């Protein structure tokens, strides 16, 4: 097993530490090429620089170091070479799926919604503001310029010339998700905001990971846009409760070094709950019919080409979905392909809404198990079956927007530590955003 980091001799260099760990853990027959391993070593050294400069705290440093060790030893969120993967690792749980870092079934906070009920005044070492009600005092938060990017589903890409807007982002996060810190934001983004003539409350999601590929923000927003289309089609069949995914955007903060990106969506007040995830988890404590029936619906409506899962949010207003596709391509790191399909149906139990939609019944519930759950007014919908939902977007972005964040995408190694100005180092990734 992996040796405890505290037992390693402090006299060893970081590279010697890592070499010792790698040698004692897992040796994959499909090891990465030397150049890729070298890139991981470089990132480890950059991580140590961040820690030495006190730009990240010790827990974050240790967590990121372990993740990079996992990368060296073959553990990934989505294995791009899984067809060559040893059989004993076929059902390995994807990182960040089970269990969630925050227990979303118990905590009353979320990335996109929730109250200010936070047990501690720090999240991942970052000070959290828990005073003065649900929102910060925006009169004390400076205005900054940002470029608003919207995803064009029909074209499979983001608009090139996004609108320039004013935003105010609270530097103190109010919640933490598996991969993002959530910050309150004030801005006018939608047509409705402009009709109202005043900024509205939003949530800016900023990566915890200082090595985050900026494309992940684009993939998350594109995935959510696809889920919105399936929600609209689901609602056409008049289920007992309609569902909705909030509209999400990407913004580029123009006044900051390298114009970093963050994902943005409306703030929704209420108690946040996670109903399922992308690896077969079901929230049995607060089990509901609608979220699971919607996931099953997307599989049938797409003619078994994809499945939308990781359903979470406030009531039936959802956010942060994951999408599995039949070929395992596109839709970000949470796409586990056919394995994701298999995991979902291994725990899914069809309910009265699945039956109402005339979906193929899989391990159906007994009537007495749904006594306190949402039930359709009539047993079956009109029509023979749900219609096929055809989206032109395959899950892969056709092009990246021309932004500074993607300027070094083709370089051998992306700089982690900001840039030097007059000989002085400026900021790291998250500091650049805030």
Secondary structure as the mmCIF struct_conf table of DSSP 4:
data_model
#
loop_
_struct_conf.conf_type_id
_struct_conf.id
_struct_conf.beg_label_comp_id
_struct_conf.beg_label_asym_id
_struct_conf.beg_label_seq_id
_struct_conf.end_label_comp_id
_struct_conf.end_label_asym_id
_struct_conf.end_label_seq_id
HELX_LH_PP_P HELX_LH_PP_P1 UNK A 2 UNK A 4
HELX_RH_3T_P HELX_RH_3T_P1 UNK A 5 UNK A 7
BEND BEND1 UNK A 8 UNK A 8
TURN_TY1_P TURN_TY1_P1 UNK A 10 UNK A 11
BEND BEND2 UNK A 12 UNK A 12
HELX_RH_AL_P HELX_RH_AL_P1 UNK A 14 UNK A 24
BEND BEND3 UNK A 25 UNK A 25
TURN_TY1_P TURN_TY1_P2 UNK A 29 UNK A 30
HELX_LH_PP_P HELX_LH_PP_P2 UNK A 31 UNK A 33
HELX_RH_AL_P HELX_RH_AL_P2 UNK A 34 UNK A 52
TURN_TY1_P TURN_TY1_P3 UNK A 53 UNK A 54
BEND BEND4 UNK A 55 UNK A 56
HELX_RH_AL_P HELX_RH_AL_P3 UNK A 58 UNK A 73
TURN_TY1_P TURN_TY1_P4 UNK A 74 UNK A 74
BEND BEND5 UNK A 77 UNK A 78
TURN_TY1_P TURN_TY1_P5 UNK A 80 UNK A 81
HELX_RH_3T_P HELX_RH_3T_P2 UNK A 82 UNK A 84
BEND BEND6 UNK A 85 UNK A 85
HELX_RH_3T_P HELX_RH_3T_P3 UNK A 87 UNK A 89
TURN_TY1_P TURN_TY1_P6 UNK A 90 UNK A 91
HELX_LH_PP_P HELX_LH_PP_P3 UNK A 92 UNK A 94
TURN_TY1_P TURN_TY1_P7 UNK A 95 UNK A 97
BEND BEND7 UNK A 98 UNK A 99
BEND BEND8 UNK A 101 UNK A 102
TURN_TY1_P TURN_TY1_P8 UNK A 104 UNK A 106
BEND BEND9 UNK A 108 UNK A 108
BEND BEND10 UNK A 111 UNK A 112
STRN STRN1 UNK A 113 UNK A 113
BEND BEND11 UNK A 116 UNK A 116
BEND BEND12 UNK A 119 UNK A 121
STRN STRN2 UNK A 122 UNK A 123
TURN_TY1_P TURN_TY1_P9 UNK A 124 UNK A 125
STRN STRN3 UNK A 126 UNK A 127
BEND BEND13 UNK A 132 UNK A 135
HELX_RH_3T_P HELX_RH_3T_P4 UNK A 138 UNK A 140
BEND BEND14 UNK A 141 UNK A 141
STRN STRN4 UNK A 144 UNK A 149
STRN STRN5 UNK A 151 UNK A 152
TURN_TY1_P TURN_TY1_P10 UNK A 153 UNK A 156
STRN STRN6 UNK A 157 UNK A 158
BEND BEND15 UNK A 160 UNK A 161
HELX_LH_PP_P HELX_LH_PP_P4 UNK A 162 UNK A 162
STRN STRN7 UNK A 163 UNK A 169
BEND BEND16 UNK A 171 UNK A 172
BEND BEND17 UNK A 174 UNK A 174
STRN STRN8 UNK A 175 UNK A 176
BEND BEND18 UNK A 178 UNK A 179
STRN STRN9 UNK A 180 UNK A 187
BEND BEND19 UNK A 190 UNK A 190
HELX_RH_AL_P HELX_RH_AL_P4 UNK A 191 UNK A 196
TURN_TY1_P TURN_TY1_P11 UNK A 197 UNK A 197
BEND BEND20 UNK A 198 UNK A 198
STRN STRN10 UNK A 200 UNK A 207
BEND BEND21 UNK A 208 UNK A 208
TURN_TY1_P TURN_TY1_P12 UNK A 210 UNK A 211
TURN_TY1_P TURN_TY1_P13 UNK A 214 UNK A 214
HELX_RH_AL_P HELX_RH_AL_P5 UNK A 215 UNK A 236
TURN_TY1_P TURN_TY1_P14 UNK A 237 UNK A 237
BEND BEND22 UNK A 240 UNK A 241
STRN STRN11 UNK A 244 UNK A 245
STRN STRN12 UNK A 248 UNK A 253
TURN_TY1_P TURN_TY1_P15 UNK A 254 UNK A 255
BEND BEND23 UNK A 256 UNK A 256
HELX_RH_3T_P HELX_RH_3T_P5 UNK A 257 UNK A 259
STRN STRN13 UNK A 261 UNK A 266
STRN STRN14 UNK A 268 UNK A 268
BEND BEND24 UNK A 270 UNK A 270
STRN STRN15 UNK A 272 UNK A 274
STRN STRN16 UNK A 276 UNK A 276
TURN_TY1_P TURN_TY1_P16 UNK A 278 UNK A 279
BEND BEND25 UNK A 280 UNK A 280
STRN STRN17 UNK A 282 UNK A 282
BEND BEND26 UNK A 284 UNK A 284
TURN_TY1_P TURN_TY1_P17 UNK A 285 UNK A 286
HELX_RH_AL_P HELX_RH_AL_P6 UNK A 289 UNK A 301
TURN_TY1_P TURN_TY1_P18 UNK A 302 UNK A 303
BEND BEND27 UNK A 304 UNK A 305
STRN STRN18 UNK A 306 UNK A 309
STRN STRN19 UNK A 312 UNK A 314
TURN_TY1_P TURN_TY1_P19 UNK A 315 UNK A 316
STRN STRN20 UNK A 317 UNK A 318
STRN STRN21 UNK A 322 UNK A 325
TURN_TY1_P TURN_TY1_P20 UNK A 326 UNK A 327
BEND BEND28 UNK A 330 UNK A 331
TURN_TY1_P TURN_TY1_P21 UNK A 333 UNK A 334
HELX_RH_AL_P HELX_RH_AL_P7 UNK A 337 UNK A 347
HELX_RH_AL_P HELX_RH_AL_P8 UNK A 352 UNK A 356
TURN_TY1_P TURN_TY1_P22 UNK A 357 UNK A 358
HELX_LH_PP_P HELX_LH_PP_P5 UNK A 359 UNK A 361
BEND BEND29 UNK A 363 UNK A 363
HELX_LH_PP_P HELX_LH_PP_P6 UNK A 364 UNK A 366
HELX_RH_3T_P HELX_RH_3T_P6 UNK A 367 UNK A 370
TURN_TY1_P TURN_TY1_P23 UNK A 371 UNK A 372
BEND BEND30 UNK A 373 UNK A 373
BEND BEND31 UNK A 377 UNK A 380
BEND BEND32 UNK A 382 UNK A 385
HELX_LH_PP_P HELX_LH_PP_P7 UNK A 386 UNK A 388
BEND BEND33 UNK A 392 UNK A 392
BEND BEND34 UNK A 395 UNK A 396
BEND BEND35 UNK A 398 UNK A 398
BEND BEND36 UNK A 402 UNK A 402
HELX_RH_3T_P HELX_RH_3T_P7 UNK A 404 UNK A 406
TURN_TY1_P TURN_TY1_P24 UNK A 407 UNK A 410
BEND BEND37 UNK A 411 UNK A 413
BEND BEND38 UNK A 417 UNK A 417
STRN STRN22 UNK A 420 UNK A 421
TURN_TY1_P TURN_TY1_P25 UNK A 422 UNK A 423
STRN STRN23 UNK A 424 UNK A 425
HELX_RH_AL_P HELX_RH_AL_P9 UNK A 429 UNK A 433
#
